[in-house]
Amino acid sequence: MVKKSGKHHKFGTFLGVYTPSILTILGLIMYLRFGWVVGNVGYINTIIIVLMASSITFITGLSASAIATNIKVGVGGEYYMISRSLGLEPGGAIGIPLYLCRTLSVTFYCYGLSEAILVLWPESQDLLFGYSLQGLTIIFIILVTILSGKSAKLVLKSQIPILIIVGVSILALIIGVLTKDLHAPTTIASYSTAPEGFWYVFAVFFPAVTGFTAGIGLSGDLKDPQKSIPKGTLAAVVTGAVIYLIIPLLLAITGALTLEQMADPDAGVTTWTRLAVFGPWIIYPAIWGAVISSAFGSILGGPRILQALSMDGLAPKFLSKLSSSGQPTVATWISGVIAIAAVFLGGLNTIAQYVSVLFLTLYVAVNVSAAVEQLIKEPSYRPKIHVPWFVSLLGAIAAMVVMWLIDPLAFVFALGLESVILFYLFSKKLEQQWGDASTGIWMHMSRYALLRLNTKKVHTRNWRPIIILFVHELKDHMQLVKFTEMLGQNSGLLTISKLVTFEDTSELDRRDKIAFEMQKDLEAEGLQALTEVNVVSDLKHGMYQVAVSHGTAGVKTNTVVFGWSSNKEGKIQELQVIHDLSKSRKNILMVHCNKPFTTKLNKRIDIWWRGENRNGDLMLLLSYLIRLNRKWKKAVINIFSIVNSEAEKYERERHILFSIKEARIEAEIHVLLKVSDDILGTLIKKSAKADLVFTGLAHGNSDFNSRIEIIERIANNLKVVVFVQNNGMESEIPVIFGLTKT
């Protein structure tokens, strides 16, 4: 949280949104390229170009307005809206390049201003040590940085006279044309200096209608962003479109200039100076004012994006520091330094294309955000301006087409850069403090999937391990979690449940936070699982109730996992719960880890197959699931079984061999003749070096003490042992493996 001091001035619709937006729209392209457009494509095609370009910006303005009227827009403008809609990572992927674009735009506009001034005084080329253009550009960058860093109010108020000058220049053009010779509008498309055709001319003109988001960038400085952003933005877009429909008509009906003269790419601003009354005396100051206002818009918007990125943890915290007047001072000066450094890059015309395309990705993101919000039908999405999702989507597609038309290479670069940033931010696993549409998308998809599953009978061949694991403290049972997660690798689903009783008042109040902390602990270990805290009356009945009822629709829990308790009371309670659960058709695994899972390459899995209750088939399936994990794919599976006679040995070998052959699982079979009554001793001796051992868990609830002794002896003498009880898959396992039941 950034500490603010002093009283910060807030702006209304006209000064805070409309003025910077309309001045950015009515910029250099209007003065330098409108004559060239009309001269090449004629009046009718020019109107088509204006309407198409303005439609894209109008749709994007509608989408931005819809989002702005649904949330309380904070600092960061477009970045803020996208991050609060699509999420922190997509917002950062757009926001970081957007900040760089706005900062580099300061350099471009100051360069343009320097060129526009020096062209009137060619002799000035020898000034400033022979670097007059770069020197003057740096001076302008420093001036706009100082002014914007001191006071946004001062900068925005300085745009009022600039707006008046620009308006006067347009009026001067109207008067100048109407007082000279006129003829019917020229509709001929000659393409004399634009042989590439219609779409090339469209791509050159399109930047003229962009920049309408300049006012949105000041969202944190507005009195009422929800009111000002829609009104100011849409008013600027409509005003720009009307003016851009008037100017080509004037150029098409004037008899003072021919089409060839207007189509001359070197004509530039002279088209206006030759037509407008008082020519250069009005037009040049208007151009200078339009360029400097665009530079002001960029230097005001860029640092506020950086401030918002800092507040969200995507940039160092000191960048969100504010001055007493409410300006992001540090971010502003850093932006100024970057803009000055860009002066020495050279080839800025080429970079300008990449900047334009990166700006267009912002329009794509804004339209996609609005479309997604409509499509997922989030109950919290209640904008005052409703835009049909297909309209916003059309705007996004149109913006992408324009990106391709401007420069296919820049289009690929922009998407590639933002994709790299997006994947990097996702890998950082950032903590987000707000809900977004991405969560709504997953909920929408989950709802659809669950409803589909609920209408279908889930066939046995579609079986997946849907597991619930009970733990008291997650960090103390991380090895158990690692084993259980391996069972569902890429196919199943693991839920880790912590039970809290009504007497645990401290944990009861923190249950949501505990579940989140469990997620952070899993992320630290690179593990994936669902986490939940369940409130129960007592632990014993709570385990049973949660396990039996857990899951929904086609994803009901089918396997329950316990760790072996450390005290006798807990062990008896655990066996009682297991006995009760055995009637619920839930498979039960009781796992005990004496050592962490080995990292060596040649791992060994032992299965002790008694042939009862089809536990052996389930253990074989679990071994197969373990081997799906990359580090265990070369593990050797040994199947051990103890019999009383040669005849029984032959029958047992035949049965096991048939099972593994039909299941297409390689395993070594070891059927042993019973040589003593100490079967447990044989098991421990044979599997002492195994990395993982599966053995059956008997049914029944009698004589818990003797069962505890048996389990304890096995558990204490093996590295990792899993006691398996098959309660629901006697007939399913053959189908899973493609077997016929023997």
Summary of the structure (lengths in Angstrom):
residues: 742
radius of gyration: 35.9
end to end distance: 67.8
largest distance: 119.5
contacts: 2591
relative contact order: 0.10
helix: 63%
strand: 10%
